[in-house]
Amino acid sequence: MAVSDRVITAPEDRRTAVLDVIRGARRTLLLSLFRCTDDAIFEELAKATERGVAVEALVTARAKGGRKKLAKLYRALKDARVSVSMYSDPVVKYHAKYMVADDGPAVVASLNFTKKCFSRTLDALVVTDDPTVVDGLRRLMQADRESQPVPDSLAPRLIVGPERARRQLIGLITQAQRTIRLVDAKLSDPDVVTLLKQRRSEGIAVEIFNMKRLGDLKSHGKILLIDDAIAVVGSLSLAALSLDFRREVAITVETPSAVAEIARLFESIGEAAPSGSPDGIDTKGAALW
């Protein structure tokens, strides 16, 4: 079975893509949320439960802004008749952002379902009908709801932190043959930074867009592109906190049309990024150490 992936990067299209998946659910809808403040999302979730869809949400128990924001999210989900579970690991913070409708599609996102991320951030989301991804996200959510270990046999496309994200991402960076392009305003992990410098010294073209703003948008998403052939989209930042101490989920993408969308995004932010800044930004806005 051919896998169909779509990547949505344009701010004006992100909310529509999420709403379309919610509207298409007929039996079940699973939501992994770090933040959600958009009224249109809550309205569509309420409509889903009204038509008989069993909607379940797994949400963080810790977030910047404290209990008030989390309580507001919890109330809004309850008002939409969503079944809510809290991720309760005493050490690992919950930061994953994904959704599964019925037997697919699944959505893996770098963005939160907030008004800000639907309009003012550089972010991306992947919509896929890959049955191995759908099954893997279902089983991951069940394990996290029940405080169980991450299942061993998740789809290789799913990059899951903290258990396997570091190994998977270092493997992708190591296998690059020509180019590595990265959007990550929080890039700081010493081992990853050392590896990126090494790859550049080996002749790989390394472009790192690590500014806090790129053009008119706040840099929020974490997007990696290897050899213009493999893209990674998700909540994972290449920082030790994200790699080693948070539940994070990203996905690899190899569908040519979807990878081309990511490549176009890099071209557009390269044009918008500042040039000649004192922190090592070259004429394309890429940090070259």
Backbone as numpy.savetxt, mean C-alpha at the origin, in Angstrom:
# Nx Ny Nz CAx CAy CAz Cx Cy Cz
-4.87 -19.51 -15.71 -5.71 -18.31 -15.71 -4.83 -17.06 -15.71
-5.09 -16.18 -16.66 -4.32 -14.93 -16.73 -4.75 -14.00 -15.61
-3.77 -13.40 -14.96 -4.04 -12.48 -13.87 -4.22 -11.09 -14.43
-5.25 -10.41 -13.97 -5.52 -9.04 -14.41 -5.30 -8.09 -13.23
-4.34 -7.18 -13.39 -4.07 -6.15 -12.38 -4.30 -4.78 -12.99
-4.82 -3.88 -12.18 -4.89 -2.47 -12.56 -4.22 -1.67 -11.45
-3.51 -0.63 -11.84 -2.91 0.30 -10.89 -3.56 1.66 -11.09
-4.04 2.24 -10.02 -4.67 3.56 -10.07 -3.80 4.52 -9.28
-3.34 5.57 -9.94 -2.48 6.55 -9.28 -3.10 7.94 -9.22
-3.97 8.27 -10.18 -4.53 9.63 -10.24 -5.42 9.88 -9.03
-5.21 10.99 -8.30 -6.04 11.28 -7.13 -7.53 11.25 -7.42
-7.93 11.77 -8.57 -9.36 11.86 -8.88 -9.99 10.50 -9.16
-9.18 9.46 -9.37 -9.70 8.13 -9.69 -9.68 7.16 -8.50
-8.98 7.52 -7.43 -8.78 6.55 -6.35 -10.08 6.24 -5.61
-10.83 7.28 -5.23 -12.08 7.04 -4.51 -13.04 6.21 -5.36
-13.15 6.55 -6.64 -14.05 5.82 -7.53 -13.68 4.34 -7.59
-12.38 4.04 -7.67 -11.94 2.64 -7.73 -12.34 1.88 -6.48
-12.16 2.51 -5.31 -12.53 1.85 -4.05 -14.04 1.68 -3.96
-14.80 2.72 -4.31 -16.26 2.63 -4.25 -16.78 1.57 -5.20
-16.19 1.45 -6.37 -16.64 0.44 -7.34 -16.47 -0.98 -6.78
-15.38 -1.22 -6.09 -15.17 -2.56 -5.50 -16.20 -2.81 -4.41
-16.47 -1.82 -3.57 -17.48 -1.99 -2.52 -18.85 -2.24 -3.15
-19.20 -1.47 -4.18 -20.50 -1.62 -4.83 -20.65 -2.99 -5.50
-19.53 -3.56 -5.93 -19.59 -4.85 -6.61 -19.72 -6.03 -5.67
-19.48 -5.85 -4.38 -19.56 -6.97 -3.43 -20.99 -7.47 -3.32
-21.15 -8.78 -3.32 -22.47 -9.39 -3.21 -22.64 -10.27 -1.98
-21.56 -10.83 -1.46 -21.68 -11.72 -0.31 -20.82 -11.26 0.86
-19.55 -11.00 0.60 -18.62 -10.65 1.68 -17.72 -9.50 1.25
-17.30 -8.73 2.24 -16.35 -7.65 2.01 -15.45 -7.55 3.23
-14.14 -7.72 3.01 -13.17 -7.63 4.09 -12.37 -6.34 3.93
-12.21 -5.61 5.03 -11.52 -4.33 5.01 -10.42 -4.32 6.06
-9.21 -3.97 5.64 -8.11 -3.73 6.56 -7.85 -2.23 6.55
-8.06 -1.58 7.70 -8.04 -0.12 7.75 -7.07 0.39 8.80
-6.30 1.41 8.41 -5.51 2.16 9.37 -6.22 3.48 9.69
-6.65 4.17 8.64 -7.49 5.35 8.80 -8.59 5.31 7.74
-9.77 5.82 8.08 -10.85 5.99 7.13 -11.74 7.12 7.63
-11.83 8.19 6.83 -12.63 9.35 7.25 -13.57 9.82 6.15
-13.59 9.15 5.02 -14.34 9.63 3.87 -15.80 9.20 3.97
-16.70 10.19 3.96 -18.12 9.91 4.13 -18.67 8.99 3.04
-18.17 9.16 1.80 -18.68 8.33 0.70 -18.38 6.86 0.94
-17.25 6.56 1.56 -16.92 5.16 1.87 -17.90 4.59 2.88
-18.14 5.34 3.96 -19.07 4.86 4.98 -20.48 4.68 4.41
-20.91 5.60 3.54 -22.24 5.49 2.93 -22.34 4.23 2.08
-21.28 3.93 1.32 -21.32 2.75 0.46 -21.24 1.47 1.28
-20.51 1.51 2.39 -20.48 0.34 3.28 -21.87 0.08 3.87
-22.57 1.15 4.24 -23.93 0.98 4.77 -24.85 0.38 3.71
-24.72 0.82 2.47 -25.53 0.26 1.39 -25.20 -1.21 1.18
-23.93 -1.56 1.32 -23.53 -2.96 1.16 -24.19 -3.85 2.22
-24.13 -3.41 3.47 -24.76 -4.22 4.53 -26.27 -4.29 4.35
-26.87 -3.20 3.83 -28.32 -3.19 3.59 -28.72 -4.23 2.55
-27.86 -4.49 1.57 -28.20 -5.48 0.54 -27.75 -6.89 0.93
-27.29 -7.04 2.17 -27.00 -8.37 2.69 -25.55 -8.79 2.64
-24.65 -7.88 2.31 -23.23 -8.21 2.30 -22.70 -8.26 3.73
-21.98 -9.31 4.06 -21.33 -9.41 5.37 -20.02 -8.64 5.30
-19.97 -7.47 5.93 -18.79 -6.60 5.87 -18.03 -6.70 7.19
-16.76 -7.03 7.09 -15.91 -7.15 8.28 -14.71 -6.23 8.13
-14.37 -5.54 9.20 -13.22 -4.64 9.18 -12.26 -4.99 10.30
-10.99 -4.98 9.98 -9.92 -5.13 10.97 -9.20 -3.79 11.03
-9.15 -3.20 12.22 -8.61 -1.85 12.35 -7.50 -1.82 13.39
-6.68 -0.80 13.29 -5.59 -0.63 14.24 -6.11 -0.26 15.62
-5.37 -0.64 16.64 -5.69 -0.22 18.00 -4.83 0.96 18.43
-3.85 1.34 17.57 -2.95 2.44 17.89 -2.71 3.27 16.66
-2.83 4.59 16.80 -2.58 5.49 15.69 -2.30 6.88 16.22
-1.56 7.66 15.44 -1.29 9.04 15.82 -2.62 9.78 15.92
-2.80 10.52 16.97 -4.07 11.19 17.19 -4.88 10.55 18.29
-4.49 9.32 18.66 -5.02 8.70 19.86 -6.42 8.14 19.77
-6.99 7.98 20.94 -8.23 7.24 21.08 -9.42 7.91 20.43
-9.44 9.24 20.40 -10.62 9.93 19.86 -10.83 9.61 18.39
-9.74 9.64 17.61 -9.86 9.33 16.19 -10.27 7.89 15.97
-9.69 6.99 16.75 -10.04 5.58 16.61 -11.48 5.33 17.02
-11.93 6.00 18.08 -13.31 5.84 18.52 -14.28 6.35 17.46
-13.91 7.45 16.78 -14.76 7.98 15.73 -14.85 7.01 14.56
-13.72 6.40 14.19 -13.73 5.39 13.12 -14.58 4.20 13.52
-14.42 3.75 14.75 -15.18 2.59 15.23 -16.68 2.88 15.18
-17.09 4.08 15.61 -18.51 4.43 15.61 -19.06 4.50 14.18
-18.28 5.09 13.27 -18.75 5.21 11.89 -18.94 3.84 11.25
-18.04 2.92 11.53 -18.17 1.56 10.99 -19.37 0.85 11.61
-19.54 1.01 12.91 -20.68 0.40 13.57 -22.00 0.96 13.04
-22.03 2.28 12.78 -23.24 2.89 12.23 -23.58 2.32 10.86
-22.56 1.89 10.13 -22.77 1.26 8.82 -23.03 -0.24 8.95
-23.13 -0.71 10.19 -23.39 -2.12 10.51 -22.27 -3.05 10.05
-21.05 -2.53 10.16 -19.86 -3.32 9.83 -19.40 -4.04 11.09
-19.02 -5.30 10.95 -18.44 -6.05 12.06 -16.98 -5.64 12.22
-16.61 -5.15 13.40 -15.29 -4.55 13.60 -14.46 -5.37 14.59
-13.20 -5.64 14.20 -12.23 -6.27 15.09 -11.03 -5.35 15.21
-10.41 -5.35 16.40 -9.20 -4.57 16.62 -7.98 -5.48 16.57
-6.95 -5.03 15.88 -5.68 -5.75 15.88 -4.99 -5.48 17.21
-4.73 -6.52 17.96 -4.35 -6.33 19.36 -2.96 -6.82 19.72
-2.07 -6.98 18.73 -0.70 -7.40 19.05 -0.05 -6.36 19.96
0.56 -6.79 21.08 1.14 -5.82 22.02 2.40 -5.14 21.50
3.01 -5.68 20.46 4.26 -5.13 19.95 4.10 -4.56 18.54
3.49 -5.32 17.65 3.41 -4.95 16.25 2.25 -3.97 16.03
2.55 -2.83 15.43 1.53 -1.84 15.10 0.86 -2.24 13.79
-0.43 -1.95 13.66 -1.18 -2.33 12.47 -1.23 -1.18 11.48
-0.76 -1.41 10.25 -0.69 -0.33 9.26 -1.09 -0.81 7.87
-1.63 -2.01 7.75 -1.98 -2.59 6.44 -3.24 -1.96 5.89
-3.30 -1.86 4.55 -4.44 -1.23 3.87 -4.83 -2.10 2.67
-5.87 -2.91 2.85 -6.31 -3.75 1.75 -7.79 -4.07 1.90
-8.35 -4.66 0.84 -9.77 -4.95 0.80 -10.00 -6.15 -0.11
-10.97 -7.00 0.24 -11.31 -8.16 -0.59 -12.82 -8.25 -0.70
-13.32 -8.27 -1.93 -14.76 -8.41 -2.18 -15.03 -9.80 -2.75
-15.88 -10.57 -2.05 -16.28 -11.89 -2.53 -15.05 -12.74 -2.89
-15.05 -13.34 -4.10 -13.91 -14.12 -4.58 -12.96 -13.26 -5.40
-13.02 -11.97 -5.22 -12.24 -10.99 -5.95 -13.18 -9.97 -6.57
-12.65 -8.80 -6.82 -11.24 -8.42 -6.76 -10.76 -8.11 -5.35
-9.44 -8.00 -5.24 -8.80 -7.51 -4.03 -8.13 -6.18 -4.34
-8.01 -5.36 -3.32 -7.32 -4.07 -3.44 -6.20 -4.04 -2.42
-5.00 -3.67 -2.86 -3.88 -3.41 -1.95 -3.46 -1.97 -2.21
-3.39 -1.17 -1.15 -3.20 0.27 -1.32 -2.04 0.79 -0.48
-1.47 1.90 -0.96 -0.54 2.65 -0.13 -1.26 3.75 0.62
-2.50 4.02 0.23 -3.23 5.14 0.80 -4.26 4.69 1.83
-4.57 5.61 2.73 -5.70 5.44 3.63 -6.97 5.89 2.91
-8.12 5.43 3.39 -9.39 5.84 2.80 -9.84 7.14 3.47
-9.11 8.20 3.19 -9.38 9.51 3.77 -9.52 10.55 2.67
-10.16 11.66 3.00 -10.31 12.74 2.03 -8.94 13.23 1.55
-8.00 13.28 2.46 -6.66 13.74 2.10 -6.01 12.81 1.08
-6.06 11.51 1.33 -5.41 10.56 0.42 -6.18 10.38 -0.89
-7.44 10.78 -0.91 -8.20 10.73 -2.15 -8.03 11.99 -2.99
-7.22 12.96 -2.50 -7.14 14.20 -3.26 -5.77 14.88 -3.23
-4.98 14.69 -2.15 -3.82 15.56 -1.98 -2.51 14.82 -1.73
-2.48 13.52 -1.98 -1.25 12.77 -1.75 -0.82 12.03 -3.00
0.48 11.74 -3.08 1.00 10.86 -4.11 0.90 9.44 -3.58
0.00 8.68 -4.15 -0.31 7.34 -3.67 -0.72 6.47 -4.84
-0.91 5.18 -4.55 -1.38 4.25 -5.59 -2.14 3.12 -4.94
-2.98 2.48 -5.72 -3.64 1.26 -5.27 -3.67 0.27 -6.43
-3.65 -1.00 -6.07 -3.68 -2.09 -7.04 -4.99 -2.84 -6.89
-5.69 -3.04 -7.99 -6.89 -3.86 -8.02 -6.56 -5.12 -8.80
-6.74 -6.29 -8.19 -6.35 -7.54 -8.83 -7.41 -8.61 -8.63
-7.54 -9.49 -9.64 -8.42 -10.64 -9.52 -7.64 -11.93 -9.30
-6.35 -11.81 -8.98 -5.50 -12.98 -8.75 -6.06 -13.80 -7.59
-6.52 -15.04 -7.83 -7.12 -15.84 -6.76 -6.15 -16.16 -5.63
-4.85 -16.24 -5.93 -3.89 -16.51 -4.86 -3.74 -15.32 -3.92
-3.88 -14.11 -4.47 -3.83 -12.91 -3.63 -5.10 -12.81 -2.80
-6.25 -13.04 -3.43 -7.53 -13.01 -2.71 -7.50 -13.98 -1.55
-7.09 -15.22 -1.82 -7.02 -16.23 -0.76 -6.01 -15.84 0.32
-4.85 -15.32 -0.09 -3.83 -14.95 0.89 -4.28 -13.84 1.80
-4.94 -12.82 1.26 -5.41 -11.72 2.10 -6.52 -12.18 3.04
-7.38 -13.05 2.57 -8.41 -13.60 3.45 -7.78 -14.33 4.64
-6.80 -15.17 4.35 -6.19 -15.96 5.41 -5.34 -15.09 6.33
-4.71 -14.06 5.78 -3.95 -13.14 6.62 -4.87 -12.40 7.57
-6.01 -11.92 7.07 -6.93 -11.22 7.96 -7.47 -12.14 9.05
-7.80 -13.37 8.69 -8.29 -14.31 9.69 -7.23 -14.54 10.77
-5.99 -14.72 10.35 -4.91 -14.93 11.31 -4.74 -13.72 12.22
-4.80 -12.51 11.65 -4.62 -11.30 12.45 -5.80 -11.05 13.38
-6.99 -11.39 12.94 -8.15 -11.25 13.83 -8.03 -12.18 15.04
-7.48 -13.35 14.79 -7.44 -14.38 15.84 -6.09 -14.46 16.54
-5.22 -13.45 16.29 -3.89 -13.38 16.92 -3.08 -14.65 16.66
-3.14 -15.12 15.43 -2.40 -16.30 15.01 -1.22 -15.90 14.14
-0.21 -16.78 13.98 0.93 -16.46 13.11 0.50 -16.27 11.66
1.30 -15.54 10.92 1.04 -15.36 9.50 1.10 -16.72 8.81
0.12 -17.06 7.98 0.15 -18.35 7.27 1.43 -18.51 6.45
1.91 -19.74 6.37 3.17 -20.01 5.69 3.08 -19.88 4.17
1.94 -20.20 3.60 1.85 -20.38 2.15 1.13 -19.23 1.45
1.33 -18.01 1.90 0.73 -16.87 1.22 1.35 -16.71 -0.17
0.58 -16.11 -1.07 1.07 -15.86 -2.43 2.39 -15.11 -2.38
3.39 -15.54 -3.15 4.68 -14.84 -3.17 4.55 -13.36 -3.53
3.48 -13.01 -4.24 3.27 -11.60 -4.61 3.00 -10.72 -3.40
2.50 -11.30 -2.33 2.17 -10.51 -1.15 3.42 -10.31 -0.29
3.76 -9.06 -0.08 4.90 -8.71 0.77 4.32 -8.31 2.13
4.61 -9.10 3.14 3.96 -8.94 4.44 5.00 -8.68 5.51
4.84 -7.56 6.21 5.73 -7.24 7.31 5.03 -7.41 8.64
5.80 -7.68 9.70 7.26 -7.69 9.68 7.91 -9.04 9.34
7.10 -10.09 9.18 7.66 -11.44 9.10 8.57 -11.66 7.90
8.22 -11.12 6.72 8.99 -11.47 5.53 9.30 -10.30 4.62
8.88 -9.10 5.02 9.02 -7.94 4.13 10.48 -7.59 3.83
11.32 -7.59 4.86 12.72 -7.21 4.65 13.37 -8.16 3.63
13.20 -9.43 3.82 13.80 -10.42 2.91 13.26 -10.24 1.49
11.97 -10.04 1.36 11.37 -9.92 0.03 11.84 -8.67 -0.70
11.86 -7.54 -0.01 12.23 -6.29 -0.66 13.73 -6.24 -0.98
14.56 -6.74 -0.08 15.99 -6.80 -0.38 16.23 -7.72 -1.57
15.47 -8.81 -1.66 15.60 -9.70 -2.81 15.27 -9.00 -4.12
14.23 -8.18 -4.13 13.86 -7.46 -5.34 14.92 -6.44 -5.73
15.43 -5.70 -4.75 16.46 -4.70 -5.04 17.74 -5.38 -5.55
18.05 -6.54 -4.98 19.26 -7.26 -5.37 19.16 -7.80 -6.79
17.96 -8.18 -7.22 17.82 -8.79 -8.55 17.76 -7.77 -9.68
17.69 -6.47 -9.38 17.61 -5.45 -10.43 18.81 -5.56 -11.37
18.53 -5.47 -12.67 19.58 -5.55 -13.70 19.91 -4.20 -14.33
18.96 -3.28 -14.32 19.18 -2.00 -15.01 18.79 -0.79 -14.16
17.57 -0.80 -13.61 17.08 0.40 -12.93 16.34 0.05 -11.64
16.45 0.97 -10.69 15.67 0.93 -9.44 15.11 2.32 -9.24
13.79 2.42 -9.16 13.16 3.71 -8.90 12.23 3.57 -7.69
12.28 4.56 -6.81 11.59 4.44 -5.54 11.00 5.77 -5.10
9.74 5.74 -4.69 9.13 6.85 -3.97 8.96 6.41 -2.53
9.62 7.10 -1.61 9.52 6.76 -0.19 10.10 7.90 0.63
9.24 8.73 1.18 9.69 9.89 1.96 10.29 9.47 3.30
10.12 8.20 3.68 10.63 7.73 4.98 11.81 6.77 4.82
12.36 6.67 3.64 13.52 5.80 3.43 14.62 6.13 4.43
15.02 5.14 5.25 16.04 5.40 6.26 16.72 4.14 6.78
16.22 2.97 6.43 16.80 1.74 6.97 18.26 1.62 6.54
19.20 1.49 7.48 20.63 1.49 7.12 21.01 0.39 6.14
20.48 -0.81 6.34 20.83 -1.91 5.44 20.33 -1.67 4.02
19.12 -1.14 3.91 18.55 -0.87 2.59 19.31 0.26 1.91
19.61 1.33 2.65 20.37 2.44 2.08 21.73 1.97 1.58
22.41 1.14 2.38 23.71 0.59 1.97 23.58 -0.23 0.71
22.52 -1.05 0.62 22.31 -1.87 -0.56 22.03 -1.01 -1.79
21.25 0.03 -1.65 20.96 0.90 -2.79 22.23 1.59 -3.28
23.07 2.02 -2.36 24.35 2.62 -2.75 25.23 1.59 -3.47
25.23 0.37 -2.97 26.02 -0.69 -3.61 25.51 -0.97 -5.02
24.19 -1.04 -5.19 23.65 -1.31 -6.51 24.01 -0.19 -7.49
24.00 1.05 -7.00 24.40 2.17 -7.86 25.87 2.05 -8.25
26.72 1.64 -7.30 28.14 1.49 -7.61 28.38 0.37 -8.60
27.42 -0.56 -8.70 27.52 -1.67 -9.65 26.99 -1.31 -11.04
26.57 -0.07 -11.19 26.11 0.39 -12.50 24.61 0.43 -12.69
23.86 0.09 -11.64 22.40 0.18 -11.72 21.99 1.64 -11.59
21.08 2.10 -12.44 20.55 3.47 -12.33 19.55 3.52 -11.18
19.90 4.23 -10.12 19.07 4.29 -8.91 18.51 5.70 -8.78
17.18 5.80 -8.76 16.49 7.08 -8.58 15.61 6.97 -7.34
15.88 7.84 -6.36 15.13 7.81 -5.11 14.41 9.15 -4.95
13.10 9.11 -4.97 12.30 10.31 -4.74 11.87 10.30 -3.27
12.63 11.00 -2.45 12.38 10.93 -1.00 11.99 12.28 -0.41
11.55 13.21 -1.25 11.08 14.49 -0.75 9.71 14.34 -0.09
9.38 15.26 0.80 8.09 15.22 1.48 6.95 15.66 0.57
7.28 16.47 -0.43 6.29 16.88 -1.42 6.86 16.64 -2.82
6.00 16.19 -3.72 6.37 15.99 -5.11 5.35 16.74 -5.95
5.76 17.86 -6.51 4.81 18.71 -7.21 3.79 19.27 -6.24
2.52 19.13 -6.59 1.43 19.64 -5.74 0.97 18.64 -4.70
1.58 17.47 -4.66 1.08 16.40 -3.79 2.06 16.10 -2.66
1.50 15.73 -1.51 2.32 15.24 -0.41 2.76 13.82 -0.72
4.05 13.54 -0.51 4.57 12.20 -0.78 4.19 11.27 0.37
3.21 10.42 0.13 2.71 9.51 1.16 2.91 8.05 0.78
2.70 7.72 -0.49 2.78 6.34 -0.92 4.20 5.80 -0.96
4.29 4.48 -0.94 5.58 3.79 -1.06 5.50 2.93 -2.32
6.29 3.32 -3.33 6.20 2.68 -4.64 7.61 2.39 -5.14
7.83 1.13 -5.52 9.14 0.68 -6.01 8.96 0.13 -7.42
9.90 0.45 -8.30 9.86 -0.06 -9.67 11.23 -0.61 -10.04
11.28 -1.89 -10.39 12.51 -2.58 -10.73 12.54 -2.87 -12.23
13.55 -2.33 -12.91 13.78 -2.62 -14.34 12.57 -2.31 -15.22
11.70 -1.39 -14.77 10.47 -1.09 -15.51 9.68 -2.35 -15.81
9.81 -3.37 -14.94 9.15 -4.65 -15.19 8.39 -5.17 -13.98
8.85 -4.84 -12.78 8.20 -5.28 -11.55 7.97 -4.06 -10.67
6.71 -3.83 -10.29 6.38 -2.73 -9.39 5.93 -3.29 -8.05
6.14 -2.50 -7.00 5.67 -2.84 -5.67 4.87 -1.66 -5.15
3.65 -1.93 -4.70 2.77 -0.90 -4.15 2.22 -1.39 -2.82
2.23 -0.53 -1.81 1.66 -0.93 -0.54 2.00 0.04 0.57
1.80 -0.40 1.79 1.97 0.47 2.95 3.39 0.49 3.49
4.27 -0.36 2.92 5.61 -0.55 3.48 6.56 0.57 3.13
7.14 1.19 4.13 8.24 2.12 3.95 9.55 1.40 4.20
10.60 1.83 3.51 11.91 1.22 3.71 12.61 1.89 4.89
11.97 1.73 6.04 12.47 2.21 7.32 12.37 1.05 8.30
13.27 1.01 9.26 13.31 -0.13 10.19 11.98 -0.31 10.92
11.35 0.79 11.32 10.08 0.70 12.04 9.03 -0.01 11.20
8.97 0.34 9.92 7.99 -0.26 9.04 8.34 -1.70 8.69
9.60 -1.96 8.43 10.02 -3.30 8.02 9.96 -4.32 9.14
10.25 -3.88 10.36 10.48 -4.83 11.45 9.46 -4.79 12.58
8.61 -3.77 12.62 7.74 -3.61 13.79 6.29 -3.28 13.45
5.88 -3.45 12.20 4.51 -3.13 11.84 3.91 -4.20 10.94
2.60 -4.43 11.12 1.90 -5.24 10.12 1.71 -4.36 8.90
2.38 -4.73 7.82 2.33 -4.00 6.57 2.02 -4.99 5.45
1.38 -4.50 4.40 1.11 -5.34 3.24 1.38 -4.54 1.97
2.13 -5.14 1.06 2.35 -4.60 -0.28 2.18 -5.74 -1.27
2.18 -5.40 -2.54 1.98 -6.40 -3.58 2.90 -6.11 -4.76
3.45 -7.16 -5.36 4.22 -6.99 -6.59 3.28 -7.05 -7.79
3.62 -6.29 -8.82 2.80 -6.20 -10.02 3.70 -6.39 -11.24
3.27 -7.28 -12.15 4.04 -7.50 -13.37 3.18 -7.39 -14.63
1.88 -7.17 -14.48 1.03 -6.94 -15.65 1.55 -5.73 -16.42
1.91 -5.87 -17.71 2.57 -4.78 -18.43 1.83 -3.45 -18.38
0.52 -3.46 -18.57 -0.22 -2.19 -18.56 -0.18 -1.53 -17.19
-0.22 -2.33 -16.14 -0.17 -1.79 -14.78 1.22 -1.24 -14.46
2.26 -1.97 -14.87 3.63 -1.49 -14.65 3.86 -0.21 -15.44
3.28 -0.13 -16.64 3.42 1.08 -17.45 2.82 2.29 -16.76
1.72 2.08 -16.03 1.12 3.19 -15.28 2.07 3.69 -14.20
2.75 2.77 -13.52 3.73 3.16 -12.51 4.90 3.88 -13.16
5.35 3.39 -14.32 6.46 4.06 -15.02 6.07 5.48 -15.40
4.83 5.67 -15.85 4.37 7.02 -16.19 4.34 7.92 -14.96
3.96 7.34 -13.81 3.96 8.11 -12.57 5.36 8.61 -12.25
6.36 7.73 -12.40 7.74 8.15 -12.11 8.19 9.24 -13.08
7.80 9.14 -14.32 8.16 10.18 -15.27 7.55 11.52 -14.87
6.30 11.49 -14.45 5.62 12.75 -14.10 6.20 13.37 -12.84
6.54 12.55 -11.85 7.10 13.15 -10.63 8.54 13.58 -10.85
9.24 12.92 -11.78 10.59 13.36 -12.11 10.57 14.75 -12.72
9.55 15.02 -13.52 9.41 16.34 -14.13 9.01 17.39 -13.09
8.24 16.97 -12.07 7.74 17.93 -11.09 8.71 18.17 -9.95
9.65 17.23 -9.72 10.54 17.34 -8.57 11.53 18.48 -8.75
11.98 19.09 -7.67 12.95 20.19 -7.77 14.30 19.69 -8.24
15.06 20.55 -8.85 16.39 20.17 -9.31 17.45 21.01 -8.61
18.64 20.44 -8.51 19.77 21.20 -7.99 19.69 21.53 -6.52
18.93 20.79 -5.73 18.84 21.09 -4.30 20.09 20.59 -3.59
20.41 21.13 -2.42 21.68 20.79 -1.77 21.75 19.41 -1.17
20.64 18.66 -1.14 20.68 17.34 -0.51 20.90 16.23 -1.52
21.44 16.56 -2.70 21.79 15.51 -3.64 20.73 15.20 -4.66
19.80 16.10 -4.89 18.76 15.85 -5.87 19.30 16.21 -7.25
19.22 15.28 -8.18 19.72 15.57 -9.52 18.64 16.25 -10.36
18.87 16.37 -11.66 17.95 17.13 -12.50 16.59 16.45 -12.67
16.50 15.19 -12.31 15.21 14.51 -12.35 14.54 14.49 -10.99
15.16 15.06 -9.99 14.57 15.06 -8.66 14.83 13.78 -7.90
15.80 13.00 -8.35 16.07 11.73 -7.70 17.30 11.85 -6.82
17.20 11.39 -5.60 18.32 11.49 -4.68 19.37 10.45 -5.03
20.55 10.90 -5.40 21.66 9.99 -5.75 22.77 10.23 -4.75
23.00 9.30 -3.88 23.92 9.56 -2.79 25.36 9.65 -3.28
